[in-house]
């Protein structure tokens, strides 16, 4: 049984996790000081720009 993994990013304005492939528009990606992916994106819902680490999970993360 295979599980599809999703890239999730946190929108600071909506206070919600967004599917990085379907709910946001990609702007840029870089590494943070720990070598983790840091994505800059425009939220499709609130249309504001955010920059947060990417969480890879088969389910939507809880909390923020």
N, CA, C and O atoms as a Tripos MOL2 file, in Angstrom:
@<TRIPOS>MOLECULE
protein
  256   255    64     0     0
PROTEIN
NO_CHARGES

@<TRIPOS>ATOM
      1 N           0.8540   -1.1770    0.0000 N.3       1 UNK1
      2 CA          0.0000    0.0000    0.0000 C.3       1 UNK1
      3 C           0.8960    1.2360    0.0000 C.2       1 UNK1
      4 O           1.7390    1.3900    0.8840 O.2       1 UNK1
      5 N           0.7200    2.1140   -0.9820 N.am      2 UNK2
      6 CA          1.5290    3.3310   -1.0500 C.3       2 UNK2
      7 C           0.7290    4.5230   -0.5400 C.2       2 UNK2
      8 O          -0.4890    4.5930   -0.7060 O.2       2 UNK2
      9 N           1.4320    5.4460    0.0760 N.am      3 UNK3
     10 CA          0.8100    6.6390    0.6160 C.3       3 UNK3
     11 C           1.3520    7.8430   -0.1320 C.2       3 UNK3
     12 O           2.5640    8.0020   -0.2730 O.2       3 UNK3
     13 N           0.4580    8.6870   -0.6090 N.am      4 UNK4
     14 CA          0.8790    9.9040   -1.2840 C.3       4 UNK4
     15 C           1.2470   10.9500   -0.2470 C.2       4 UNK4
     16 O           0.4490   11.2800    0.6310 O.2       4 UNK4
     17 N           2.4550   11.4650   -0.3570 N.am      5 UNK5
     18 CA          2.9210   12.4940    0.5600 C.3       5 UNK5
     19 C           2.6290   13.8650   -0.0440 C.2       5 UNK5
     20 O           2.6810   14.0380   -1.2620 O.2       5 UNK5
     21 N           2.3240   14.8340    0.8130 N.am      6 UNK6
     22 CA          1.9950   16.1960    0.3910 C.3       6 UNK6
     23 C           2.9490   17.1730    1.0540 C.2       6 UNK6
     24 O           3.3350   16.9850    2.2080 O.2       6 UNK6
     25 N           3.3300   18.2140    0.3290 N.am      7 UNK7
     26 CA          4.1220   19.3090    0.8880 C.3       7 UNK7
     27 C           3.1560   20.3390    1.4650 C.2       7 UNK7
     28 O           2.2840   20.8400    0.7560 O.2       7 UNK7
     29 N           3.3120   20.6550    2.7530 N.am      8 UNK8
     30 CA          2.4430   21.6060    3.4340 C.3       8 UNK8
     31 C           3.2370   22.8300    3.8590 C.2       8 UNK8
     32 O           4.3910   22.7100    4.2700 O.2       8 UNK8
     33 N           2.6240   24.0170    3.7640 N.am      9 UNK9
     34 CA          3.2150   25.2590    4.2540 C.3       9 UNK9
     35 C           2.1750   25.9790    5.1070 C.2       9 UNK9
     36 O           0.9740   25.8540    4.8690 O.2       9 UNK9
     37 N           2.6410   26.7320    6.1030 N.am     10 UNK10
     38 CA          1.7790   27.4320    7.0400 C.3      10 UNK10
     39 C           1.5620   28.8720    6.5720 C.2      10 UNK10
     40 O           2.5260   29.6050    6.3520 O.2      10 UNK10
     41 N           0.2950   29.2790    6.4180 N.am     11 UNK11
     42 CA         -0.0360   30.6570    6.0630 C.3      11 UNK11
     43 C          -0.2440   31.4370    7.3550 C.2      11 UNK11
     44 O          -1.1730   31.1560    8.1120 O.2      11 UNK11
     45 N           0.6230   32.4190    7.6060 N.am     12 UNK12
     46 CA          0.5570   33.2340    8.8250 C.3      12 UNK12
     47 C          -0.6890   34.1170    8.8640 C.2      12 UNK12
     48 O          -1.1080   34.5410    9.9410 O.2      12 UNK12
     49 N          -1.2850   34.4010    7.7050 N.am     13 UNK13
     50 CA         -2.4590   35.2720    7.6590 C.3      13 UNK13
     51 C          -3.7620   34.4960    7.8220 C.2      13 UNK13
     52 O          -4.6650   34.9480    8.5260 O.2      13 UNK13
     53 N          -3.8690   33.3400    7.1810 N.am     14 UNK14
     54 CA         -5.0610   32.4940    7.3190 C.3      14 UNK14
     55 C          -5.0120   31.6460    8.5950 C.2      14 UNK14
     56 O          -6.0350   31.1350    9.0500 O.2      14 UNK14
     57 N          -3.8140   31.5030    9.1610 N.am     15 UNK15
     58 CA         -3.5780   30.6250   10.3120 C.3      15 UNK15
     59 C          -4.0260   29.1940   10.0030 C.2      15 UNK15
     60 O          -4.7710   28.5710   10.7580 O.2      15 UNK15
     61 N          -3.5360   28.7000    8.8540 N.am     16 UNK16
     62 CA         -3.9160   27.3670    8.4080 C.3      16 UNK16
     63 C          -2.8100   26.7830    7.5400 C.2      16 UNK16
     64 O          -2.0570   27.5130    6.8950 O.2      16 UNK16
     65 N          -2.7220   25.4380    7.5340 N.am     17 UNK17
     66 CA         -1.8020   24.7230    6.6640 C.3      17 UNK17
     67 C          -2.3710   24.6950    5.2680 C.2      17 UNK17
     68 O          -3.5690   24.4740    5.0930 O.2      17 UNK17
     69 N          -1.5290   24.9150    4.2610 N.am     18 UNK18
     70 CA         -1.9340   24.9230    2.8580 C.3      18 UNK18
     71 C          -1.1400   23.8710    2.0930 C.2      18 UNK18
     72 O           0.0570   23.6950    2.3220 O.2      18 UNK18
     73 N          -1.8080   23.1820    1.1900 N.am     19 UNK19
     74 CA         -1.1680   22.2350    0.2900 C.3      19 UNK19
     75 C          -0.3050   23.0480   -0.6740 C.2      19 UNK19
     76 O          -0.8260   23.8230   -1.4760 O.2      19 UNK19
     77 N           1.0150   22.8670   -0.5940 N.am     20 UNK20
     78 CA          1.9470   23.6760   -1.3920 C.3      20 UNK20
     79 C           1.7820   23.4640   -2.8870 C.2      20 UNK20
     80 O           2.2240   24.3000   -3.6750 O.2      20 UNK20
     81 N           1.1610   22.3730   -3.2940 N.am     21 UNK21
     82 CA          0.9760   22.1040   -4.7060 C.3      21 UNK21
     83 C          -0.3480   22.5750   -5.2710 C.2      21 UNK21
     84 O          -0.4960   22.6930   -6.4870 O.2      21 UNK21
     85 N          -1.3320   22.8510   -4.3870 N.am     22 UNK22
     86 CA         -2.6720   23.1650   -4.8690 C.3      22 UNK22
     87 C          -3.3040   24.4270   -4.2830 C.2      22 UNK22
     88 O          -4.2500   24.9610   -4.8610 O.2      22 UNK22
     89 N          -2.7980   24.9140   -3.1460 N.am     23 UNK23
     90 CA         -3.4680   26.0310   -2.4780 C.3      23 UNK23
     91 C          -2.6270   27.3000   -2.3930 C.2      23 UNK23
     92 O          -3.0530   28.2900   -1.7970 O.2      23 UNK23
     93 N          -1.4390   27.2740   -2.9860 N.am     24 UNK24
     94 CA         -0.5580   28.4460   -2.9680 C.3      24 UNK24
     95 C           0.1350   28.5800   -4.3190 C.2      24 UNK24
     96 O           0.2040   27.6280   -5.0970 O.2      24 UNK24
     97 N           0.6460   29.7770   -4.5810 N.am     25 UNK25
     98 CA          1.4320   30.0300   -5.7860 C.3      25 UNK25
     99 C           2.8920   30.1850   -5.3860 C.2      25 UNK25
    100 O           3.2330   31.0270   -4.5550 O.2      25 UNK25
    101 N           3.7400   29.3750   -5.9780 N.am     26 UNK26
    102 CA          5.1680   29.3610   -5.6880 C.3      26 UNK26
    103 C           5.8210   30.6790   -6.0870 C.2      26 UNK26
    104 O           5.5810   31.1910   -7.1800 O.2      26 UNK26
    105 N           6.6630   31.2360   -5.1820 N.am     27 UNK27
    106 CA          7.4450   32.4340   -5.4730 C.3      27 UNK27
    107 C           8.9320   32.0940   -5.4930 C.2      27 UNK27
    108 O           9.6350   32.4300   -6.4460 O.2      27 UNK27
    109 N           9.4220   31.4150   -4.4230 N.am     28 UNK28
    110 CA         10.8550   31.1270   -4.2990 C.3      28 UNK28
    111 C          11.0590   30.0010   -3.2910 C.2      28 UNK28
    112 O          10.2020   29.7400   -2.4470 O.2      28 UNK28
    113 N          12.2070   29.3410   -3.3960 N.am     29 UNK29
    114 CA         12.5940   28.3460   -2.3890 C.3      29 UNK29
    115 C          14.0700   28.5350   -2.0750 C.2      29 UNK29
    116 O          14.8790   28.7950   -2.9660 O.2      29 UNK29
    117 N          14.4110   28.4030   -0.8000 N.am     30 UNK30
    118 CA         15.7920   28.5370   -0.3440 C.3      30 UNK30
    119 C          15.9610   27.6350    0.8740 C.2      30 UNK30
    120 O          15.0130   26.9710    1.2910 O.2      30 UNK30
    121 N          17.1390   27.6100    1.4320 N.am     31 UNK31
    122 CA         17.3950   26.8270    2.6430 C.3      31 UNK31
    123 C          17.4810   27.7490    3.8490 C.2      31 UNK31
    124 O          18.0260   28.8490    3.7620 O.2      31 UNK31
    125 N          16.9330   27.2890    4.9880 N.am     32 UNK32
    126 CA         17.1050   28.0470    6.2200 C.3      32 UNK32
    127 C          18.4860   27.7410    6.8000 C.2      32 UNK32
    128 O          19.2690   27.0220    6.1780 O.2      32 UNK32
    129 N          18.7860   28.2660    7.9590 N.am     33 UNK33
    130 CA         20.1160   28.0920    8.5540 C.3      33 UNK33
    131 C          20.4070   26.6410    8.9650 C.2      33 UNK33
    132 O          21.5510   26.2990    9.2630 O.2      33 UNK33
    133 N          19.3700   25.7900    8.9810 N.am     34 UNK34
    134 CA         19.5360   24.3770    9.3270 C.3      34 UNK34
    135 C          19.5310   23.4740    8.1000 C.2      34 UNK34
    136 O          19.6080   22.2520    8.2310 O.2      34 UNK34
    137 N          19.4410   24.0710    6.8880 N.am     35 UNK35
    138 CA         19.4420   23.3010    5.6540 C.3      35 UNK35
    139 C          18.0780   22.7840    5.2310 C.2      35 UNK35
    140 O          17.9820   21.9930    4.2930 O.2      35 UNK35
    141 N          17.0070   23.2250    5.9180 N.am     36 UNK36
    142 CA         15.6560   22.8010    5.5580 C.3      36 UNK36
    143 C          15.0870   23.7450    4.5040 C.2      36 UNK36
    144 O          15.4420   24.9230    4.4530 O.2      36 UNK36
    145 N          14.1920   23.2100    3.6570 N.am     37 UNK37
    146 CA         13.5780   24.0250    2.6100 C.3      37 UNK37
    147 C          12.6660   25.0930    3.1980 C.2      37 UNK37
    148 O          11.8240   24.8130    4.0510 O.2      37 UNK37
    149 N          12.8500   26.3120    2.7280 N.am     38 UNK38
    150 CA         12.0650   27.4680    3.1540 C.3      38 UNK38
    151 C          11.4070   28.0310    1.9020 C.2      38 UNK38
    152 O          12.0880   28.5220    1.0010 O.2      38 UNK38
    153 N          10.0760   27.9580    1.8500 N.am     39 UNK39
    154 CA          9.3570   28.3420    0.6430 C.3      39 UNK39
    155 C           8.6690   29.6900    0.8170 C.2      39 UNK39
    156 O           7.9950   29.9300    1.8190 O.2      39 UNK39
    157 N           8.8450   30.5650   -0.1690 N.am     40 UNK40
    158 CA          8.1030   31.8160   -0.2490 C.3      40 UNK40
    159 C           6.9540   31.5640   -1.2190 C.2      40 UNK40
    160 O           7.1600   31.0410   -2.3140 O.2      40 UNK40
    161 N           5.7340   31.9420   -0.8070 N.am     41 UNK41
    162 CA          4.5560   31.6480   -1.6140 C.3      41 UNK41
    163 C           3.4820   32.7180   -1.4240 C.2      41 UNK41
    164 O           3.4920   33.4710   -0.4500 O.2      41 UNK41
    165 N           2.5580   32.7610   -2.3800 N.am     42 UNK42
    166 CA          1.3620   33.5910   -2.2690 C.3      42 UNK42
    167 C           0.2000   32.6550   -1.9660 C.2      42 UNK42
    168 O          -0.0390   31.7010   -2.7060 O.2      42 UNK42
    169 N          -0.5230   32.9220   -0.8830 N.am     43 UNK43
    170 CA         -1.6740   32.1070   -0.5150 C.3      43 UNK43
    171 C          -2.8180   32.3900   -1.4960 C.2      43 UNK43
    172 O          -3.1540   33.5480   -1.7460 O.2      43 UNK43
    173 N          -3.4060   31.3370   -2.0430 N.am     44 UNK44
    174 CA         -4.5070   31.5060   -2.9860 C.3      44 UNK44
    175 C          -5.7630   32.0620   -2.3130 C.2      44 UNK44
    176 O          -6.5980   32.6760   -2.9770 O.2      44 UNK44
    177 N          -5.9050   31.8500   -0.9900 N.am     45 UNK45
    178 CA         -7.1100   32.3120   -0.2820 C.3      45 UNK45
    179 C          -7.0080   33.7890    0.1140 C.2      45 UNK45
    180 O          -7.8820   34.5810   -0.2400 O.2      45 UNK45
    181 N          -5.9510   34.1680    0.8440 N.am     46 UNK46
    182 CA         -5.8320   35.5460    1.3350 C.3      46 UNK46
    183 C          -4.9930   36.4390    0.4220 C.2      46 UNK46
    184 O          -4.9720   37.6580    0.5860 O.2      46 UNK46
    185 N          -4.2960   35.8200   -0.5500 N.am     47 UNK47
    186 CA         -3.4670   36.5270   -1.5370 C.3      47 UNK47
    187 C          -2.2960   37.2930   -0.9090 C.2      47 UNK47
    188 O          -1.8130   38.2710   -1.4810 O.2      47 UNK47
    189 N          -1.8400   36.8460    0.2690 N.am     48 UNK48
    190 CA         -0.6920   37.4760    0.9280 C.3      48 UNK48
    191 C           0.5380   36.5930    0.7750 C.2      48 UNK48
    192 O           0.4270   35.3720    0.6680 O.2      48 UNK48
    193 N           1.7160   37.2210    0.7650 N.am     49 UNK49
    194 CA          2.9680   36.4880    0.6410 C.3      49 UNK49
    195 C           3.4400   36.0240    2.0120 C.2      49 UNK49
    196 O           3.3900   36.7760    2.9860 O.2      49 UNK49
    197 N           3.8930   34.7890    2.0780 N.am     50 UNK50
    198 CA          4.4190   34.1860    3.2990 C.3      50 UNK50
    199 C           5.7000   33.4470    2.9820 C.2      50 UNK50
    200 O           5.9700   33.1210    1.8270 O.2      50 UNK50
    201 N           6.4980   33.1800    4.0220 N.am     51 UNK51
    202 CA          7.7230   32.3860    3.8900 C.3      51 UNK51
    203 C           7.7790   31.4530    5.0910 C.2      51 UNK51
    204 O           7.8610   31.9030    6.2340 O.2      51 UNK51
    205 N           7.7350   30.1450    4.8270 N.am     52 UNK52
    206 CA          7.7550   29.1630    5.9010 C.3      52 UNK52
    207 C           8.4200   27.8730    5.4480 C.2      52 UNK52
    208 O           8.5720   27.6160    4.2540 O.2      52 UNK52
    209 N           8.8150   27.0610    6.4400 N.am     53 UNK53
    210 CA          9.3840   25.7420    6.1540 C.3      53 UNK53
    211 C           8.3150   24.8340    5.5670 C.2      53 UNK53
    212 O           7.1260   24.9890    5.8460 O.2      53 UNK53
    213 N           8.7510   23.8950    4.7590 N.am     54 UNK54
    214 CA          7.8660   22.9110    4.1610 C.3      54 UNK54
    215 C           7.8100   21.6800    5.0590 C.2      54 UNK54
    216 O           8.8420   21.1740    5.4970 O.2      54 UNK54
    217 N           6.6000   21.2060    5.3270 N.am     55 UNK55
    218 CA          6.3800   19.9780    6.0790 C.3      55 UNK55
    219 C           5.8640   18.9390    5.0910 C.2      55 UNK55
    220 O           4.9090   19.2040    4.3610 O.2      55 UNK55
    221 N           6.4820   17.7630    5.0590 N.am     56 UNK56
    222 CA          6.0490   16.7000    4.1590 C.3      56 UNK56
    223 C           5.3070   15.6520    4.9910 C.2      56 UNK56
    224 O           5.8630   15.0580    5.9150 O.2      56 UNK56
    225 N           4.0270   15.4410    4.6330 N.am     57 UNK57
    226 CA          3.1920   14.5200    5.4060 C.3      57 UNK57
    227 C           2.0850   13.9690    4.5220 C.2      57 UNK57
    228 O           1.6920   14.6090    3.5470 O.2      57 UNK57
    229 N           1.5750   12.7810    4.8580 N.am     58 UNK58
    230 CA          0.4550   12.2200    4.1110 C.3      58 UNK58
    231 C          -0.8790   12.7930    4.5730 C.2      58 UNK58
    232 O          -1.8930   12.6060    3.9010 O.2      58 UNK58
    233 N          -0.8960   13.4930    5.7160 N.am     59 UNK59
    234 CA         -2.1100   14.1470    6.2140 C.3      59 UNK59
    235 C          -1.7890   15.5960    6.5800 C.2      59 UNK59
    236 O          -0.6360   15.9480    6.8290 O.2      59 UNK59
    237 N          -2.8220   16.4210    6.6090 N.am     60 UNK60
    238 CA         -2.6590   17.8370    6.9590 C.3      60 UNK60
    239 C          -2.1640   17.9500    8.4100 C.2      60 UNK60
    240 O          -2.7610   17.3620    9.3120 O.2      60 UNK60
    241 N          -1.0730   18.7050    8.6400 N.am     61 UNK61
    242 CA         -0.5710   18.8730   10.0160 C.3      61 UNK61
    243 C          -1.6230   19.5500   10.9040 C.2      61 UNK61
    244 O          -2.5310   20.2230   10.4180 O.2      61 UNK61
    245 N          -1.4770   19.3570   12.1850 N.am     62 UNK62
    246 CA         -2.3920   19.9930   13.1500 C.3      62 UNK62
    247 C          -1.7110   21.2160   13.7450 C.2      62 UNK62
    248 O          -0.4890   21.2500   13.8850 O.2      62 UNK62
    249 N          -2.5010   22.2130   14.0920 N.am     63 UNK63
    250 CA         -1.9600   23.3990   14.7620 C.3      63 UNK63
    251 C          -1.0450   24.1990   13.8740 C.2      63 UNK63
    252 O          -1.0270   24.0140   12.6570 O.2      63 UNK63
    253 N          -0.2750   25.0990   14.4860 N.am     64 UNK64
    254 CA          0.5830   25.9410   13.7050 C.3      64 UNK64
    255 C           1.8430   26.2350   14.3230 C.2      64 UNK64
    256 O           2.6620   26.9500   13.7450 O.2      64 UNK64
@<TRIPOS>BOND
     1     1     2 1
     2     2     3 1
     3     3     4 2
     4     3     5 am
     5     5     6 1
     6     6     7 1
     7     7     8 2
     8     7     9 am
     9     9    10 1
    10    10    11 1
    11    11    12 2
    12    11    13 am
    13    13    14 1
    14    14    15 1
    15    15    16 2
    16    15    17 am
    17    17    18 1
    18    18    19 1
    19    19    20 2
    20    19    21 am
    21    21    22 1
    22    22    23 1
    23    23    24 2
    24    23    25 am
    25    25    26 1
    26    26    27 1
    27    27    28 2
    28    27    29 am
    29    29    30 1
    30    30    31 1
    31    31    32 2
    32    31    33 am
    33    33    34 1
    34    34    35 1
    35    35    36 2
    36    35    37 am
    37    37    38 1
    38    38    39 1
    39    39    40 2
    40    39    41 am
    41    41    42 1
    42    42    43 1
    43    43    44 2
    44    43    45 am
    45    45    46 1
    46    46    47 1
    47    47    48 2
    48    47    49 am
    49    49    50 1
    50    50    51 1
    51    51    52 2
    52    51    53 am
    53    53    54 1
    54    54    55 1
    55    55    56 2
    56    55    57 am
    57    57    58 1
    58    58    59 1
    59    59    60 2
    60    59    61 am
    61    61    62 1
    62    62    63 1
    63    63    64 2
    64    63    65 am
    65    65    66 1
    66    66    67 1
    67    67    68 2
    68    67    69 am
    69    69    70 1
    70    70    71 1
    71    71    72 2
    72    71    73 am
    73    73    74 1
    74    74    75 1
    75    75    76 2
    76    75    77 am
    77    77    78 1
    78    78    79 1
    79    79    80 2
    80    79    81 am
    81    81    82 1
    82    82    83 1
    83    83    84 2
    84    83    85 am
    85    85    86 1
    86    86    87 1
    87    87    88 2
    88    87    89 am
    89    89    90 1
    90    90    91 1
    91    91    92 2
    92    91    93 am
    93    93    94 1
    94    94    95 1
    95    95    96 2
    96    95    97 am
    97    97    98 1
    98    98    99 1
    99    99   100 2
   100    99   101 am
   101   101   102 1
   102   102   103 1
   103   103   104 2
   104   103   105 am
   105   105   106 1
   106   106   107 1
   107   107   108 2
   108   107   109 am
   109   109   110 1
   110   110   111 1
   111   111   112 2
   112   111   113 am
   113   113   114 1
   114   114   115 1
   115   115   116 2
   116   115   117 am
   117   117   118 1
   118   118   119 1
   119   119   120 2
   120   119   121 am
   121   121   122 1
   122   122   123 1
   123   123   124 2
   124   123   125 am
   125   125   126 1
   126   126   127 1
   127   127   128 2
   128   127   129 am
   129   129   130 1
   130   130   131 1
   131   131   132 2
   132   131   133 am
   133   133   134 1
   134   134   135 1
   135   135   136 2
   136   135   137 am
   137   137   138 1
   138   138   139 1
   139   139   140 2
   140   139   141 am
   141   141   142 1
   142   142   143 1
   143   143   144 2
   144   143   145 am
   145   145   146 1
   146   146   147 1
   147   147   148 2
   148   147   149 am
   149   149   150 1
   150   150   151 1
   151   151   152 2
   152   151   153 am
   153   153   154 1
   154   154   155 1
   155   155   156 2
   156   155   157 am
   157   157   158 1
   158   158   159 1
   159   159   160 2
   160   159   161 am
   161   161   162 1
   162   162   163 1
   163   163   164 2
   164   163   165 am
   165   165   166 1
   166   166   167 1
   167   167   168 2
   168   167   169 am
   169   169   170 1
   170   170   171 1
   171   171   172 2
   172   171   173 am
   173   173   174 1
   174   174   175 1
   175   175   176 2
   176   175   177 am
   177   177   178 1
   178   178   179 1
   179   179   180 2
   180   179   181 am
   181   181   182 1
   182   182   183 1
   183   183   184 2
   184   183   185 am
   185   185   186 1
   186   186   187 1
   187   187   188 2
   188   187   189 am
   189   189   190 1
   190   190   191 1
   191   191   192 2
   192   191   193 am
   193   193   194 1
   194   194   195 1
   195   195   196 2
   196   195   197 am
   197   197   198 1
   198   198   199 1
   199   199   200 2
   200   199   201 am
   201   201   202 1
   202   202   203 1
   203   203   204 2
   204   203   205 am
   205   205   206 1
   206   206   207 1
   207   207   208 2
   208   207   209 am
   209   209   210 1
   210   210   211 1
   211   211   212 2
   212   211   213 am
   213   213   214 1
   214   214   215 1
   215   215   216 2
   216   215   217 am
   217   217   218 1
   218   218   219 1
   219   219   220 2
   220   219   221 am
   221   221   222 1
   222   222   223 1
   223   223   224 2
   224   223   225 am
   225   225   226 1
   226   226   227 1
   227   227   228 2
   228   227   229 am
   229   229   230 1
   230   230   231 1
   231   231   232 2
   232   231   233 am
   233   233   234 1
   234   234   235 1
   235   235   236 2
   236   235   237 am
   237   237   238 1
   238   238   239 1
   239   239   240 2
   240   239   241 am
   241   241   242 1
   242   242   243 1
   243   243   244 2
   244   243   245 am
   245   245   246 1
   246   246   247 1
   247   247   248 2
   248   247   249 am
   249   249   250 1
   250   250   251 1
   251   251   252 2
   252   251   253 am
   253   253   254 1
   254   254   255 1
   255   255   256 2
@<TRIPOS>SUBSTRUCTURE
     1 UNK1         2 RESIDUE 1 A UNK
     2 UNK2         6 RESIDUE 1 A UNK
     3 UNK3        10 RESIDUE 1 A UNK
     4 UNK4        14 RESIDUE 1 A UNK
     5 UNK5        18 RESIDUE 1 A UNK
     6 UNK6        22 RESIDUE 1 A UNK
     7 UNK7        26 RESIDUE 1 A UNK
     8 UNK8        30 RESIDUE 1 A UNK
     9 UNK9        34 RESIDUE 1 A UNK
    10 UNK10       38 RESIDUE 1 A UNK
    11 UNK11       42 RESIDUE 1 A UNK
    12 UNK12       46 RESIDUE 1 A UNK
    13 UNK13       50 RESIDUE 1 A UNK
    14 UNK14       54 RESIDUE 1 A UNK
    15 UNK15       58 RESIDUE 1 A UNK
    16 UNK16       62 RESIDUE 1 A UNK
    17 UNK17       66 RESIDUE 1 A UNK
    18 UNK18       70 RESIDUE 1 A UNK
    19 UNK19       74 RESIDUE 1 A UNK
    20 UNK20       78 RESIDUE 1 A UNK
    21 UNK21       82 RESIDUE 1 A UNK
    22 UNK22       86 RESIDUE 1 A UNK
    23 UNK23       90 RESIDUE 1 A UNK
    24 UNK24       94 RESIDUE 1 A UNK
    25 UNK25       98 RESIDUE 1 A UNK
    26 UNK26      102 RESIDUE 1 A UNK
    27 UNK27      106 RESIDUE 1 A UNK
    28 UNK28      110 RESIDUE 1 A UNK
    29 UNK29      114 RESIDUE 1 A UNK
    30 UNK30      118 RESIDUE 1 A UNK
    31 UNK31      122 RESIDUE 1 A UNK
    32 UNK32      126 RESIDUE 1 A UNK
    33 UNK33      130 RESIDUE 1 A UNK
    34 UNK34      134 RESIDUE 1 A UNK
    35 UNK35      138 RESIDUE 1 A UNK
    36 UNK36      142 RESIDUE 1 A UNK
    37 UNK37      146 RESIDUE 1 A UNK
    38 UNK38      150 RESIDUE 1 A UNK
    39 UNK39      154 RESIDUE 1 A UNK
    40 UNK40      158 RESIDUE 1 A UNK
    41 UNK41      162 RESIDUE 1 A UNK
    42 UNK42      166 RESIDUE 1 A UNK
    43 UNK43      170 RESIDUE 1 A UNK
    44 UNK44      174 RESIDUE 1 A UNK
    45 UNK45      178 RESIDUE 1 A UNK
    46 UNK46      182 RESIDUE 1 A UNK
    47 UNK47      186 RESIDUE 1 A UNK
    48 UNK48      190 RESIDUE 1 A UNK
    49 UNK49      194 RESIDUE 1 A UNK
    50 UNK50      198 RESIDUE 1 A UNK
    51 UNK51      202 RESIDUE 1 A UNK
    52 UNK52      206 RESIDUE 1 A UNK
    53 UNK53      210 RESIDUE 1 A UNK
    54 UNK54      214 RESIDUE 1 A UNK
    55 UNK55      218 RESIDUE 1 A UNK
    56 UNK56      222 RESIDUE 1 A UNK
    57 UNK57      226 RESIDUE 1 A UNK
    58 UNK58      230 RESIDUE 1 A UNK
    59 UNK59      234 RESIDUE 1 A UNK
    60 UNK60      238 RESIDUE 1 A UNK
    61 UNK61      242 RESIDUE 1 A UNK
    62 UNK62      246 RESIDUE 1 A UNK
    63 UNK63      250 RESIDUE 1 A UNK
    64 UNK64      254 RESIDUE 1 A UNK
